[in-house]
Amino acid sequence: MKRYDLRPLKDNFYERMLQLIKDDIKDGENAIFLFEIGDFSPIQKSADLIYENGYTLMNSIKFNEVDWTIVVKKVEPEKKEIEDE
């Protein structure tokens, strides 16, 4: 498991996070990413990006008053089921 502090990137951490998962994390390995939450939109955006890029979000928690931590596993996520309307 590796830990990455993306707080210095402020709200511009998405590309770097995906690059680290792709290039620095082995298949099946977990990574912990720490970033600033600001207006809370980075939380959903990061979760969506992880899923869209074929990784699994294992955990997402508030670290302190301004920071958020997510745990990502480099494995394909379970497919989301679409509810019938």
N, C-alpha and C positions, 0 to 999 in steps of 0.2 A: 504494500500500500504506500502510495506517495502522497505528499501534501504540497499544495501550491497556494501561495498567497497572491491573489490577484487584486488586492485592495489598491495598490498604487495606480492601477489602470482605470480606476473610478468606474464609469459606465461603459467603458470600451474594452471589456474583458472577454467578450464572447468568442471572437476569432482566436484569441490566444488560448482560451480554454479548449476549444475544439482541436487546435493544433497540438496541444499537449496530450490530449487523449489519443489522437491519431498516431503521433510520433514517439511519445515518451512512455506510454502505458502499454503493457503487454496484454494480449487477449486474455480475458478472464480476471484481470487485475483490477483492484479498486483504486480510485483517486479521490482525494479530499480537496475541494476548492473553497477558498475563503474570498468573499467579495463584499463590497459595500452595497447596502440595499437601497439607499436613497428613498425613492417614492414607491418602493415595493414592486415596480414593474420588472426589474431584472430577475426576480424570482420565477415568475411564470415564463418569461422569455427564455431563461436558461433551461428550464425544464422542457419547454417545447423544442429548443435546439438540440438538446441531448436525445430526445426521442426521435426527432426527424433525421438525425445523423446515425441512427442505429445503435445507440447505447442505452443503458439502463440507469435510471435515477433510483438510487437505493434509499437515500435519506435527504431531507432538507430541513434544516433547523436554524433558528435565530441564535447567533453566537453571542451577541451582546446588543447594545442599543443601536449600533449602526452597521453591524456586520452580519452576514449570513454564511452558512456553511452547507455545501451539498456534497454528497458522496455519490460518485458515478462508477459503475462497473462496466468494463469494456466487453459487454456481451449484448447480443441483439435483444431488444425489449420484447415483452409479450405484446401481441397485437391488441389494440384497443377494439373492444366490441362496439359496434354502432347499434344504437337502439332503434327499433322499428317505430316509425311514426304512425 
